Amino acid sequence: MMHKKKIAALVTLAAFVTLSVAAVKAPSQKNGSSGQVQKERNLKVLPKNISDEKLDSIMQTYNTGLGVKCEFCHVKSKVFQDQFDYASDAEPMKENARKMMEMTIHLNKTYFNFDKTIDPAYLKTITCKTCHQGEPFPPEH
């Protein structure tokens, strides 16, 4: 009788652990073209089908161009404090960054889009660094 109670307790404990892990798993979605699972996204300016590698590369250029780190536009995850919640819009600077992205895309598309096969979001003639010169806010001239 005692043996059955121990097994029942272990099965119950294993079920709770499994459900707990499933409950805190980072949100993800399928990438339609490749079928790969990726982190939740909240892209409003960049192409929705951008690869993780291209997105990371673009974000690195923003870090360099503004001399900032990810927390300038992104908040920490409420679940995993050592990670960012990239999909969250809680940091107001993120919306400002989107406006700046739209501005540079417009400038590149209007004045420097010589190869129409390239998405204007990927053009690099005018970048954050053009005006910001490695500073979070452009120097006043």
Buried (B, 14 or more C-beta within 10 A) or exposed (E): EEEEEEEEEEEEEEEEEEEEEEEEEEEEEEBEEEEEEEBEBEBEEBEEEBBEEBBEEBBEEBBBBBBBEBEBBBBBBEEEEEEBBBEBBEBEEBEEBBEBBEEBBEBBBEEEBEEEEEBBBBBEEBBBBEBBEEBEEEEEE
